[in-house]
Amino acid sequence: MKVLHKRHLLEEKGYSRFHLAEEITDLDVDLYLKALEKEFENLPIDPYAVNKNRYRRYSRAIIMPWSKKIEWLPNYHLNGTPVCEYFQGRFNREYLEDYRAFAPLSDAVKANPLLHRIIQYDFEMTFWDDRELILPIHVGVHFVKMLAETDQDQSVASPDHIHQDGEPFTFVHLIARRNVAGGINTIATTECAGKRREEVDEQLIIEEFELKEPLESYGVCDKMVSHYVSAVKKGPDAVPGERSAILIDYTPLITCLN
């Protein structure tokens, strides 16, 4: 199976690149991809990036390792508004102590068969201790759009430096890339975490690449590598520059006792 080969690469190198449009053959991918694209049309501004041209929704789920069944977790209500909270602790120095509260994904997109298949496919690539597999695995699903509408705009990721996420595995799936300059993905050694791209010795960069086609993807094992995506700027055409992607992270629910 192709997914097993991708998992082997993830275990061996700490990251793996793949193209989901070539991997998923039993769904009408184009049909369900269009529905995912519509969710990106209505993304609200990231409330923590008002001047950074970034838009986001976020929801949480659990996946059952023994059945691959996915169940979405309820939203939290903040002052009567449904939100989903995200916390990275020391792994994002921009928000060291605070939960970030994002607008959740719509119910329609949570039911999208392609999104479910993506979550399941990514999970098949991950590897765990047997103790971790007797409980559900937490899944964080981010829809993130980086948008540059004018020649002066740029959209930056959070955090805006090479980093590790704090979750054992993170996967990135491109949904759309239009008239973009930048948006270059960097995979580096773990000692680069916390540094800006220009501060890093080139010998510590493992690979750099661009995701160009819908569902072109990569995954990282957080303890093995660090990663980064550079700022998005408007390209040469007379339309905004847009890079839209789904980010999915996986974290065990097992409690470690000292």
LOLODO-777233 format. One line per 4 residues: for each residue x, y, z of N, C-alpha, C, O. Coordinates in steps of 0.1 Angstrom, whole numbers, always signed. Atoms other than C-alpha are relative to their C-alpha. Last residue first. Layout:
% residues N
X Y Z X Y Z X Y Z X Y Z | ...
END
This chain:
% residues 258
-13 +1 -5 +57 +104 +370 +1 -10 +11 +12 -12 +17 | -2 -2 -14 +24 +98 +352 +15 -2 +4 +21 -11 -1 | -13 +5 -5 +18 +102 +315 +2 +4 +15 +1 +15 +18 | -6 -9 -10 -18 +106 +305 +13 -7 +5 +13 -18 +9
-5 +7 -11 -29 +90 +272 +6 +10 +10 +13 +19 +6 | +7 -4 -12 -49 +113 +250 +5 -7 +12 +0 -4 +23 | +6 +11 -8 -25 +110 +221 -7 +6 +12 -3 +16 +17 | -5 +0 -14 -20 +140 +198 -6 -11 +8 -18 -12 +7
+4 +12 -8 -25 +143 +160 +7 -1 +13 +19 +1 +14 | -9 +5 -10 -24 +175 +139 -6 -11 +8 -18 -12 +10 | +5 +10 -9 -41 +184 +107 +10 -5 +9 +21 -10 +5 | -10 +6 -9 -35 +215 +86 -6 -9 +10 -16 -6 +16
+5 +7 -12 -57 +223 +57 +11 -6 +7 +20 -13 +2 | -4 +13 -4 -44 +248 +32 -7 -5 +12 -12 +2 +20 | +9 +5 -10 -52 +280 +13 +4 -15 +2 +7 -22 -7 | -4 +13 -3 -26 +301 -4 -9 -6 +11 -8 -1 +22
+7 +8 -10 -40 +332 -21 +7 -14 +1 +10 -20 -9 | -8 +12 -3 -24 +361 -40 -7 -8 +11 -9 -3 +22 | -7 +2 -13 -51 +386 -51 +9 -13 +0 +6 -23 -7 | +10 +6 -9 -58 +391 -88 +8 -2 +13 +20 -2 +13
+9 -10 -6 -41 +413 -114 -11 -6 +9 -22 -1 +8 | +13 -2 +6 -13 +388 -121 -8 +10 +8 -5 +14 +19 | +0 -10 +11 +24 +392 -111 -14 +3 -6 -16 +13 -13 | -8 +3 +12 +22 +374 -77 -2 +11 -11 -7 +22 -8
+8 +0 +13 +8 +388 -45 +10 -2 -11 +20 +4 -12 | +2 -13 +6 +28 +379 -14 -7 -2 -13 -8 -13 -18 | +6 -1 +13 +28 +349 +9 -2 +14 -4 -7 +22 +3 | +11 -9 +2 +53 +347 +38 -6 -1 -14 +2 -4 -24
-3 -14 +2 +74 +316 +42 -12 +9 -3 -22 +3 -7 | +5 -5 +13 +62 +283 +55 +3 +15 -1 -1 +22 +8 | +3 -14 +1 +82 +266 +83 -6 +2 -14 -3 -5 -23 | +5 -3 +13 +94 +232 +96 -5 +15 +0 -5 +21 +11
+7 -13 -2 +113 +215 +124 -5 +4 -14 +0 -2 -24 | -3 -11 +8 +123 +178 +123 -7 +13 +4 -16 +12 +13 | -11 +3 +9 +124 +146 +143 +5 +12 -8 +17 +12 -12 | -12 +2 -8 +103 +153 +174 +12 -2 -9 +24 -2 -4
-4 -13 -6 +75 +168 +153 +13 -2 +8 +21 +8 +8 | -1 +5 -14 +71 +139 +129 +7 +11 +8 +18 +14 +6 | -12 +0 -8 +61 +158 +97 -2 -7 +14 -13 -7 +19 | +2 +2 -15 +36 +154 +70 +13 +0 +7 +23 -3 +1
-12 +5 -7 +34 +167 +34 -4 -2 +15 -13 +5 +20 | +0 +1 -14 +7 +174 +8 +14 -4 +6 +22 -8 -2 | -14 +3 -2 -4 +181 -27 +3 +3 +15 -1 +13 +20 | -2 +12 -7 -42 +181 -23 +15 -5 -1 +18 -16 +3
+9 +4 -11 -47 +209 -48 +2 -14 +4 +4 -24 -3 | +12 +5 +5 -15 +216 -68 -10 -4 +11 -5 -7 +22 | +5 -8 +12 +14 +239 -61 -14 -5 -4 -22 +3 -9 | +12 +7 +3 +29 +230 -27 -7 +7 -11 -10 +19 -9
+12 -7 +0 +64 +246 -28 -11 -10 -3 -10 -20 -11 | +8 +3 +11 +97 +230 -18 -13 +9 +1 -16 +15 +11 | +10 -11 +1 +126 +233 +6 -8 -3 -13 -2 -8 -23 | +7 -1 +13 +145 +203 +19 -8 +13 +0 -14 +16 +10
+2 +13 +6 +168 +193 +47 -5 +1 -14 +0 -5 -23 | +12 +1 +8 +181 +227 +58 -1 -13 -7 +8 -17 -15 | +10 +6 -9 +208 +223 +85 -14 +0 -7 -24 -5 -1 | -3 +15 -1 +236 +227 +59 -11 -6 +9 -12 -19 +9
+6 +7 +11 +221 +261 +50 +2 -15 +1 -6 -23 -4 | -10 +5 +9 +230 +275 +84 -6 -9 -11 -15 -18 -8 | -3 +14 -1 +199 +292 +98 +11 -4 -10 +11 +1 -22 | -10 +2 -10 +195 +329 +105 +6 -14 +0 +15 -17 +8
-13 -6 +4 +178 +337 +73 +11 -2 +10 +22 +1 +7 | -6 +8 +11 +149 +312 +80 +14 +6 -3 +23 -2 -6 | +5 -5 +13 +142 +328 +114 +8 -7 -11 +19 -11 -9 | -9 -9 +8 +152 +307 +144 -8 +4 -13 -16 -3 -18
-2 -12 -7 +130 +291 +171 +8 +11 -8 +8 +22 -4 | +13 -5 -6 +134 +256 +158 +3 +13 +8 +12 +13 +16 | +4 -13 +7 +167 +253 +138 -13 +6 +6 -16 +17 +3 | -8 -10 -6 +181 +226 +162 -3 +14 -6 +1 +24 -1
+7 -5 -11 +153 +203 +151 +7 +12 +7 +1 +20 +14 | -2 +7 -12 +167 +199 +117 -6 +6 +12 -10 +18 +11 | -13 -2 -6 +150 +216 +88 +2 -9 +12 -7 -16 +17 | -2 +11 -10 +120 +212 +65 +15 +1 +4 +24 +2 -4
-13 +4 -4 +111 +245 +47 -1 -12 +10 -8 -11 +20 | -1 +9 -12 +79 +252 +28 +15 -4 +2 +22 -7 -7 | -10 +11 +1 +79 +281 +4 +1 -8 +13 +3 -2 +23 | +7 +12 -4 +47 +303 +4 +9 -12 -2 +4 -23 -6
-3 +5 -14 +65 +329 -16 -8 -12 +3 -11 -20 -6 | -15 -1 -1 +50 +347 -46 +3 -4 +14 -3 +2 +24 | -8 -2 -12 +14 +336 -51 +15 +1 -3 +20 -6 -11 | -8 -12 +1 -10 +341 -80 +8 +3 +12 +8 +14 +18
+3 -8 +12 -33 +313 -69 +8 +13 +1 +8 +20 +11 | -11 -9 +1 -26 +284 -46 -2 +8 -13 -1 +2 -24 | -1 -10 +11 -56 +264 -35 +13 +8 +1 +17 +12 +12 | +13 -1 +7 -64 +234 -13 +1 +9 -12 -5 +6 -22
+4 -12 +8 -29 +224 -2 -14 -1 -5 -17 -12 -11 | +6 +3 +13 -27 +197 +25 -4 +13 -7 -13 +20 -3 | +4 -12 +7 -4 +200 +55 -5 -4 -14 +2 -11 -21 | +1 +2 +15 +1 +172 +80 -6 +13 -6 -14 +20 +0
+8 -11 +6 +12 +175 +117 +1 -3 -15 +12 -6 -21 | +0 +0 +15 +24 +147 +139 -8 +11 -5 -19 +14 +1 | -9 +10 +5 +35 +145 +176 +1 +0 -15 +12 -3 -21 | +8 +12 +3 +18 +178 +185 +10 -10 -6 +18 -6 -14
+4 +5 -13 +42 +204 +200 -9 -12 -1 -10 -20 +9 | +14 -4 -4 +43 +224 +168 -4 -5 +14 -13 +1 +20 | +7 +12 -2 +81 +226 +160 -14 +3 +6 -16 +14 +12 | +6 +4 -13 +94 +258 +146 -4 -15 +0 -4 -22 -10
-1 +15 +0 +111 +277 +118 -3 -5 +14 +1 +1 +24 | -14 +5 +0 +99 +313 +121 +0 -15 +0 -11 -21 +1 | -7 -4 +13 +67 +333 +117 +15 -3 +1 +23 +6 -1 | -9 -11 -2 +47 +314 +144 +8 +3 -13 +9 -6 -22
-2 -1 -14 +21 +317 +131 +5 -13 +5 -3 -23 +4 | +5 +11 -8 +22 +321 +93 +3 +3 +15 +9 +13 +18 | -10 +8 -6 +26 +354 +74 -6 -11 +9 -18 -9 +14 | +7 +8 -10 +5 +371 +48 +10 -9 +6 +18 -16 -1
-5 +13 -1 +20 +400 +28 -7 -8 +12 -11 -1 +21 | +5 +10 -10 +4 +430 +14 +10 -12 +1 +16 -15 -9 | -7 -3 -13 +22 +458 -5 -3 -10 +11 +3 -10 +21 | -15 +2 +1 +14 +445 -40 +7 +2 +13 +18 -2 +15
-7 -11 +7 -23 +443 -30 +15 -4 -1 +20 -13 +6 | +9 -6 +10 -47 +415 -20 +7 +11 -8 +2 +14 -19 | -7 -13 +3 -23 +392 -2 -8 +6 -11 -7 +2 -23 | +6 -8 +11 -42 +362 +14 +8 +14 -1 +9 +21 +9
-9 -11 +1 -30 +333 +35 -3 +8 -12 -3 +3 -23 | -2 -7 +12 -60 +310 +42 +10 +12 +2 +8 +20 +10 | -8 -13 +0 -59 +285 +70 +1 +6 -14 +6 -1 -23 | +1 -6 +14 -84 +257 +77 +6 +14 +0 +1 +22 +7
-1 -15 +2 -71 +240 +109 -3 +2 -15 +3 -4 -24 | +1 -3 +15 -81 +205 +120 -1 +15 -2 -11 +21 +3 | +3 -14 +2 -69 +192 +154 +0 +4 -15 +9 +0 -22 | -3 -5 +13 -72 +155 +160 -3 +15 -1 -15 +18 +2
+6 -14 +3 -70 +139 +194 +5 +5 -14 +16 +3 -17 | -10 -9 +3 -63 +101 +194 -6 +14 -3 -16 +14 -11 | +1 -9 +12 -88 +79 +211 +12 +9 -2 +19 +12 +8 | +9 -12 -2 -75 +55 +237 -1 +7 -13 +7 +6 -22
+12 +5 -7 -59 +20 +235 -10 +11 +4 -21 +8 +9 | +10 +5 +10 -35 +32 +208 -12 -6 +7 -21 -11 +0 | +7 -12 +6 -13 +53 +231 -12 -4 -8 -21 +4 -11 | +8 -5 -11 -3 +22 +252 -9 +12 -6 -20 +14 -1
+13 +8 -2 +8 +5 +220 -9 +6 +11 -21 +5 +9 | -2 +10 -10 +34 +33 +214 -14 -7 +1 -24 -1 +0 | +3 -2 -14 +25 +52 +182 +5 -11 +9 +8 -22 +4 | -4 +12 -8 +31 +56 +145 +1 +4 +14 +5 +15 +18
-6 -3 -13 +14 +80 +120 +4 -13 +7 -1 -24 +4 | -14 -2 +2 +8 +73 +83 +8 +2 +14 +20 +2 +14 | -6 +12 +4 -26 +57 +88 +16 +2 -1 +23 -8 -1 | -2 +8 -12 -36 +88 +107 +7 -13 -3 +15 -18 +5
-11 -5 -8 -30 +109 +76 +3 -9 +12 +14 -12 +16 | -13 +3 +8 -52 +87 +55 +12 +5 +8 +22 -3 +10 | -3 +14 -2 -80 +88 +82 +13 -4 -7 +21 -12 -2 | -4 +2 -14 -79 +126 +84 +4 -15 +2 +13 -18 +9
-13 -6 -2 -79 +129 +46 +5 -3 +14 +16 -7 +16 | -10 +9 +6 -108 +104 +43 +15 +5 +2 +24 -2 +4 | -1 +12 -8 -129 +124 +67 +11 -9 -5 +19 -15 +2 | -7 -4 -12 -121 +156 +48 +1 -12 +9 +12 -14 +15
-14 -1 +3 -131 +138 +16 +8 +5 +12 +19 +0 +14 | -7 +13 +0 -164 +126 +31 +15 +1 -4 +23 -7 +1 | -5 +3 +13 -175 +161 +41 +8 -13 -1 +18 -15 +6 | +6 +12 +5 -195 +159 +73 +6 -3 -14 +2 -13 -20
-3 +11 -9 -173 +184 +92 -5 -13 -6 +0 -24 -2 | -14 +5 +3 -176 +206 +61 +5 -11 +9 +13 -19 +5 | +0 +6 +13 -214 +208 +65 +14 -5 -4 +16 -16 -9 | +4 +14 -1 -212 +214 +102 +0 -7 -13 +3 -19 -14
+14 +1 +2 -191 +245 +96 -4 -15 +1 +4 -24 -1 | +4 +4 +13 -156 +246 +110 -15 -1 -1 -22 -4 +10 | +0 +15 +3 -152 +264 +143 -3 -2 -15 -9 +7 -22 | +13 +4 +5 -144 +302 +147 +1 -15 -4 +11 -19 -11
+3 -2 +14 -111 +304 +166 -14 -4 -3 -20 -12 +4 | +14 +5 +3 -102 +308 +203 -3 +4 -15 -4 +16 -18 | +5 -8 +11 -64 +310 +210 -14 -6 -4 -15 -18 -5 | +8 +7 +10 -55 +297 +244 -4 +10 -11 -8 +21 -8
+14 -2 +3 -29 +319 +261 -6 -11 -10 +1 -15 -19 | +9 +3 -11 +3 +314 +279 -15 -1 -3 -23 -5 +5 | -5 +9 -10 +30 +313 +253 -10 -5 +10 -9 -17 +14 | +12 +2 -9 +11 +329 +224 +4 -10 +11 -1 -21 +11
+9 -12 +2 +38 +344 +201 -12 -1 +10 -18 +9 +13 | -3 -10 -9 +63 +319 +216 -8 +13 -2 -7 +22 +6 | +3 -12 +8 +45 +291 +199 +3 +12 +9 -6 +15 +17 | -4 +3 +14 +59 +257 +212 -3 +12 -10 +1 +12 -21
-13 -5 +3 +59 +268 +248 +4 -1 -14 +15 +4 -19 | -10 -2 -11 +22 +263 +252 +13 +6 -5 +13 +15 -12 | -13 +7 +3 +5 +252 +220 +11 +2 +10 +22 -4 +9 | -11 -4 -10 -31 +259 +229 +12 -8 -4 +12 -20 -5
-12 +6 +4 -62 +259 +206 +11 +5 +8 +13 +17 +11 | -12 -5 -6 -98 +267 +215 +12 -8 -4 +11 -21 -5 | -8 +12 -3 -129 +261 +193 +14 +5 +5 +20 +13 -3 | -14 +0 +4 -155 +288 +192 +6 -13 +3 +1 -22 +10
-7 +12 +1 -193 +292 +194 +15 +1 -5 +17 +8 -15 | -5 +3 +13 -203 +327 +205 +7 -14 -1 +16 -16 +7 | +11 +4 +8 -224 +332 +236 +4 -4 -14 -5 -8 -22 | +9 -11 +0 -197 +351 +255 -11 -3 -10 -16 +6 -18
-7 -11 -6 -173 +322 +246 -9 +13 -2 -10 +18 -13 | +6 -13 +2 -191 +290 +238 +6 +11 +9 +7 +10 +21 | +1 -7 -13 -170 +259 +234 -6 +13 -3 -4 +19 -13 | -5 -13 -1 -177 +237 +204 -1 +5 +14 -9 +1 +22
+9 -12 +0 -184 +201 +207 +8 +13 +1 +20 +13 +5 | +3 -4 -14 -159 +174 +197 -8 +13 +0 -8 +20 -10 | -4 -14 -2 -161 +158 +162 -4 +4 +15 -14 +0 +20 | +11 -7 -6 -161 +120 +160 +4 +14 +4 +15 +16 +10
-3 -14 -4 -140 +101 +136 -12 +6 +6 -24 +4 +2 | +12 -9 -1 -141 +63 +132 +4 +14 +5 +12 +15 +15 | -2 -12 +8 -107 +48 +123 -12 +9 -1 -13 +18 -9 | +10 +0 +10 -119 +15 +139 +2 +11 -11 -5 +11 -21
+5 +13 +3 -92 +5 +163 -10 -1 -12 -11 -11 -18 | -10 +8 +7 -74 +38 +164 -4 -13 -5 +1 -18 -15 | -1 +13 -7 -106 +57 +172 +11 -8 -7 +8 -12 -18 | +0 +11 +9 -102 +93 +159 +2 -13 +8 +12 -13 +16
-7 +12 -4 -111 +123 +180 -1 -11 -11 -12 -12 -17 | +7 +13 +1 -121 +157 +167 +8 -10 +8 +19 -8 +12 | -7 +11 -6 -112 +194 +171 -9 -13 -1 -21 -12 -1 | +9 +9 -8 -122 +224 +151 +8 -12 +4 +19 -15 -2
-6 +11 -7 -104 +254 +136 -10 -8 +8 -19 -2 +15 | +10 +7 -8 -113 +282 +112 +7 -12 +6 +17 -17 +0 | -1 +13 -6 -88 +307 +98 -13 -5 +7 -21 +3 +12 | +14 +3 -3 -79 +338 +78 +0 -15 +5 +8 -23 +0
+2 +14 -2 -45 +355 +76 -14 -3 +5 -20 +4 +13 | +7 +6 +12 -38 +389 +62 -1 -15 +1 +1 -22 -9 | -10 +10 +7 -12 +398 +89 -7 -7 -11 -1 -17 -17 | -8 -8 +9 -29 +430 +103 +10 -9 -8 +19 -4 -14
+8 -10 +6 -57 +412 +121 +7 +7 -11 +2 +10 -22 | -8 -4 +11 -36 +382 +129 -7 +10 -8 -7 +10 -21 | -13 -2 -5 -48 +370 +163 +10 +5 -11 +22 +6 -9 | +1 -11 -9 -85 +373 +153 +14 +3 +6 +16 +14 +13
-6 +5 -12 -78 +352 +122 +1 +11 +10 +8 +21 +8 | -13 -5 -3 -101 +369 +97 +5 -7 +13 -3 -9 +23 | -1 -13 -6 -132 +348 +90 +15 +4 +2 +24 -5 +2 | -8 +0 -13 -131 +320 +65 +0 +14 +6 +2 +24 -1
+7 -6 -11 -160 +322 +40 +8 +0 +13 +2 +1 +24 | +5 -13 +5 -143 +315 +7 -6 +8 +12 -7 +20 +11 | -11 -10 +0 -122 +288 +25 -5 +14 -5 +0 +24 -1 | -2 -4 -14 -154 +268 +32 +11 +11 +1 +10 +20 +10
+10 -10 -4 -162 +269 -5 +1 +5 +15 -2 +16 +18 | -5 -13 +5 -129 +252 -13 -10 +11 +4 -6 +22 +7 | -10 -5 -9 -140 +223 +9 +5 +14 -4 +7 +22 +4 | +7 -3 -13 -171 +218 -11 +9 +5 +10 +6 +15 +18
+7 -13 +3 -151 +220 -44 -8 +4 +13 -8 +16 +16 | -10 -11 -1 -129 +193 -30 -6 +13 -2 -2 +23 +5 | -1 -4 -15 -159 +171 -24 +11 +10 +2 +10 +18 +12 | +13 -5 -6 -168 +171 -61 +2 +5 +14 -3 +16 +18
+2 -14 +5 -132 +169 -74 -13 +6 +6 -14 +17 +10 | -9 -10 -6 -124 +139 -52 -4 +14 -4 -4 +23 +4 | +0 -11 +10 -154 +118 -63 +8 +12 +6 +2 +21 +11 | +9 -11 -3 -143 +90 -39 +0 +9 -12 +10 +10 -20
+13 +5 -1 -127 +56 -44 -10 +11 +4 -22 +7 +8 | +6 +4 +13 -94 +67 -58 -14 -5 +1 -20 -8 -10 | +14 +3 -3 -77 +85 -30 -7 -2 -13 -9 +7 -21 | +1 +11 -10 -39 +83 -34 -14 -4 +2 -17 -16 +5
-5 +13 +6 -33 +103 -66 -3 -11 +9 -2 -23 +5 | +9 +2 +12 -54 +133 -54 +4 -12 -7 -4 -18 -14 | +12 +7 -4 -36 +129 -20 -10 -3 -12 -17 -12 -12 | +10 -7 +8 -2 +138 -34 -13 -8 +2 -15 -18 -4
+9 +9 +8 +27 +129 -11 -11 +8 -6 -12 +20 -3 | +8 -7 +10 +57 +143 +8 -9 -10 -8 -5 -21 -11 | +3 +7 +12 +71 +127 +39 -9 +8 -8 -18 +15 -4 | +10 -7 +8 +88 +140 +70 -2 -8 -12 +6 -17 -16
+7 -10 -8 +109 +127 +99 -10 +8 -8 -17 +16 -2 | -5 -14 +3 +133 +109 +76 -6 +11 +9 +0 +21 +10 | -14 +0 +3 +129 +72 +86 +6 +14 -1 +17 +17 +5 | -8 +6 -11 +96 +72 +104 +15 +1 -2 +22 +4 +7
+2 -8 -12 +80 +95 +79 +8 -5 +12 +14 +3 +19 | -8 -12 +2 +95 +76 +50 -1 +10 +12 +9 +16 +16 | -14 +4 -1 +81 +44 +63 +9 +12 -1 +19 +13 +6 | -3 +1 -15 +47 +60 +68 +15 -4 +2 +21 +1 +11
-1 -14 -5 +48 +71 +31 +3 +0 +15 +10 +8 +20 | -13 -6 +4 +55 +35 +21 +2 +14 +5 +13 +17 +9 | -11 +6 -8 +27 +23 +42 +13 +4 -4 +22 +6 +5 | +0 -7 -12 +3 +48 +26 +11 -6 +9 +17 +1 +17
-8 -12 +1 +12 +35 -8 +2 +7 +13 +12 +12 +17 | +8 -12 +0 +0 +0 +0 +9 +12 +0 +19 +13 +7
END
